[in-house]
């Protein structure tokens, strides 16, 4: 997030943001990305997990001219600060982070100081992930059963968190739990369930594409590091308790 904030803030300050700029990130990445994009008038676009989907957006932009890519990232420590590649670029990310560090050093600050500045500006966002390993043929069947039951259950709440909407990417639906309105997600079909919660929180569940695991993702927003950690712990405990 430090790199994304730096790129957007500097391009905005220097007047070098392109027309129709876009910030692309996966659905299980931090919601701080949305806040950063909004702060600089940049369109925020969500894609499925996997950097190839960010690459697809770049190709779409190039073919249609609808947007101009300025930054992309996913939760698994990957980002791409340019359009010269279609996958996460660790060397470029390291170089960019060095530039960001130099920028903050010129102000007498560390990278952590910069992160605290971002928390104070946008809110104390915090995310977490838990996995459940279920090996073999029986494990695969269990994972499928968990997803099938979750898809049918449509929970109304997780502890103190109300479920505002459920996105079922397998069936391409987003259901508003208050009005019952159903609309398409607009993303490719994938065995993923995403729960939009109140208080700027969310959770997501999906089978791993490479391991015999089911993955649970969580995101919250607090007023301090301690508050956000407490919220994250409470949410993850409630969600895992319902799925176990």
C-alpha positions in Angstrom: 0.0 0.0 0.0 3.0 2.3 0.6 3.9 2.0 -3.1 0.4 2.5 -4.3 -0.1 5.6 -2.2 3.3 7.0 -3.3 2.6 6.5 -7.0 -0.8 8.0 -6.9 0.1 10.9 -4.6 3.2 11.9 -6.6 1.5 11.6 -10.0 -1.4 13.7 -8.6 1.0 16.3 -7.2 3.0 16.5 -10.4 0.0 16.5 -12.7 1.1 13.3 -14.4 -1.9 11.1 -13.7 -3.3 9.9 -17.0 -6.8 10.4 -18.1 -9.2 7.8 -16.7 -6.6 6.3 -14.3 -7.3 2.9 -12.8 -6.1 1.0 -9.7 -6.6 -2.7 -10.0 -6.6 -5.2 -7.1 -7.9 -8.6 -6.2 -11.2 -9.0 -4.3 -9.3 -10.4 -1.2 -6.9 -7.5 -1.0 -7.2 -4.6 1.5 -10.1 -2.2 1.2 -7.5 0.5 1.9 -6.9 0.3 -1.9 -10.4 1.6 -2.5 -9.8 4.5 -0.1 -6.5 5.5 -1.7 -8.0 5.3 -5.2 -10.9 7.5 -4.2 -8.6 10.1 -2.6 -6.9 10.8 -5.9 -9.9 10.4 -8.2 -8.7 7.1 -9.6 -11.1 4.3 -10.6 -10.9 1.3 -8.4 -11.4 -2.1 -10.2 -11.6 -5.5 -8.4 -10.7 -8.8 -10.1 -10.5 -12.4 -9.0 -7.5 -13.8 -7.2 -4.5 -14.3 -9.5 -2.4 -11.7 -11.1 -3.4 -12.9 -14.6 -6.7 -11.1 -14.0 -4.9 -7.9 -13.4 -3.0 -8.5 -16.7 -6.4 -9.0 -18.4 -7.5 -5.6 -17.3 -4.3 -4.1 -18.8 -5.0 -5.7 -22.1 -8.6 -4.5 -22.0 -7.5 -1.0 -21.3 -5.1 -1.1 -24.2 -7.7 -2.5 -26.6 -10.6 -0.2 -25.6 -8.9 2.9 -24.2 -11.5 2.9 -21.4 -8.9 3.4 -18.7 -5.2 3.8 -18.1 -3.5 1.5 -15.6 -1.5 3.2 -12.9 -1.1 0.5 -10.3 -2.1 -3.1 -9.5 -1.7 -5.4 -6.5 -2.9 -8.5 -4.8 -2.9 -9.7 -1.2 -0.1 -12.3 -1.6 2.6 -9.6 -1.6 2.5 -8.9 -5.3 2.3 -5.6 -7.2 3.1 -4.1 -10.6 3.9 -0.4 -10.9 3.7 -0.3 -14.7 2.3 -2.0 -17.9 5.6 -3.5 -19.1 4.7 -6.9 -17.7 1.6 -9.0 -17.0 2.6 -10.5 -13.7 3.8 -9.3 -10.3 7.3 -7.9 -10.5 9.4 -8.3 -7.3 12.6 -6.5 -8.5 10.5 -3.4 -9.6 8.6 -3.5 -6.3 11.9 -3.5 -4.3 13.2 -0.6 -6.4 9.9 1.3 -5.8 10.0 0.6 -2.1 13.5 2.0 -2.0 12.3 5.1 -3.7 9.4 5.4 -1.2 11.9 4.9 1.7 14.1 7.7 0.3 11.0 10.0 -0.1 10.1 9.5 3.6 13.7 9.8 4.7 13.8 13.2 3.1 11.0 14.2 5.5 12.7 12.6 8.5 10.4 9.6 8.5 10.7 5.9 8.2 8.5 3.6 6.1 6.6 2.7 9.3 6.0 6.4 9.9 4.6 6.5 6.4 2.3 3.6 7.1 1.0 5.3 10.3 0.3 8.4 8.2 -1.7 6.3 5.9 -3.6 4.7 8.7 -4.4 8.1 10.1 -5.5 9.3 6.7 -7.6 6.4 5.6 -8.3 4.3 8.7 -6.7 1.4 10.4 -7.4 -1.4 7.9 -6.3 -4.8 8.8 -6.6 -8.2 7.0 -6.0 -11.8 7.8 -6.2 -15.3 6.3 -6.8 -18.7 7.7 -6.7 -22.1 6.0 -8.3 -25.5 6.6 -6.3 -28.4 5.2 -8.4 -31.4 3.9 -6.3 -33.8 2.0 -7.1 -36.6 -0.4 -10.3 -37.5 -2.2 -12.2 -37.3 1.0 -10.8 -33.9 1.7 -11.8 -32.6 -1.8 -15.3 -33.9 -1.1 -15.4 -32.1 2.2 -14.3 -28.9 0.7 -17.0 -29.2 -2.0 -19.6 -29.9 0.7 -18.5 -26.9 2.8 -18.9 -24.6 -0.2 -22.2 -26.1 -1.2 -23.6 -25.7 2.3 -22.3 -22.2 2.6 -23.8 -21.2 -0.7 -27.2 -22.5 0.4 -27.1 -21.1 3.9 -26.9 -17.3 3.1 -26.0 -16.3 6.7 -27.5 -13.1 8.0 -24.7 -12.3 10.4 -21.3 -13.4 11.8 -21.3 -12.5 15.4 -21.9 -8.8 15.7 -21.4 -8.2 12.0 -24.4 -8.0 9.8 -24.2 -9.5 6.3 -25.1 -6.7 3.9 -24.6 -8.5 0.7 -23.3 -11.9 -0.6 -21.3 -12.2 -3.8 -21.4 -15.7 -5.3 -18.8 -15.6 -8.0 -19.6 -19.2 -9.1 -23.2 -18.2 -10.0 -22.3 -14.5 -10.9 -24.6 -13.0 -8.4 -24.5 -10.3 -5.8 -27.5 -10.4 -3.5 -28.4 -7.5 -1.3 -29.6 -9.0 1.9 -31.8 -6.1 2.8 -33.7 -5.7 -0.4 -33.2 -9.1 -1.9 -32.1 -7.5 -5.1 -29.8 -9.7 -7.2 -27.4 -8.4 -9.8 -24.4 -9.8 -11.6 -20.8 -9.5 -10.2 -19.4 -8.9 -13.6 -16.4 -11.2 -13.0 -15.6 -14.6 -14.4 -17.1 -17.7 -12.8 -15.1 -18.9 -9.8 -15.9 -21.0 -6.7 -15.8 -18.0 -4.3 -18.2 -16.6 -1.8 -17.7 -13.0 -0.6 -19.6 -11.4 2.3 -20.0 -7.7 2.5 -20.4 -6.8 6.2 -21.3 -3.6 8.1 -18.6 -1.4 9.8 -16.4 -1.6 6.7 -15.7 -5.3 7.2 -15.8 -8.3 4.9 -14.9 -12.0 4.7 -14.4 -14.4 1.8 -14.1 -18.1 1.4 -12.7 -20.2 -1.5 -11.0 -23.5 -2.2 -7.3 -23.1 -2.9 -6.4 -23.6 -6.6 -3.1 -25.3 -5.8 -3.4 -27.0 -2.4 -5.9 -29.3 -0.6 -7.1 -26.3 1.5 -10.1 -24.1 1.9 -9.1 -20.4 2.5 -10.8 -17.8 4.6 -10.0 -14.1 4.2 -11.0 -11.3 6.5 -10.9 -7.6 6.4 -11.8 -4.9 9.0 -11.3 -1.2 9.7 -10.6 0.2 13.1 -9.7 3.5 14.8 -6.3 2.2 16.0 -4.0 -0.8 15.5 -5.3 -2.4 18.7 -8.9 -1.8 17.7 -8.5 -3.2 14.2 -6.7 -6.3 15.5 -9.4 -6.9 18.1 -12.1 -6.6 15.3 -10.1 -9.0 13.1 -9.7 -11.6 15.8 -13.4 -11.4 16.6 -14.5 -11.7 13.0 -12.2 -14.5 12.1 -13.3 -16.5 15.2 -17.0 -16.1 14.3 -16.6 -17.0 10.6 -14.4 -20.1 11.3 -16.8 -21.2 14.0 -19.6 -21.2 11.6 -17.7 -23.1 8.9 -16.1 -25.8 11.2 
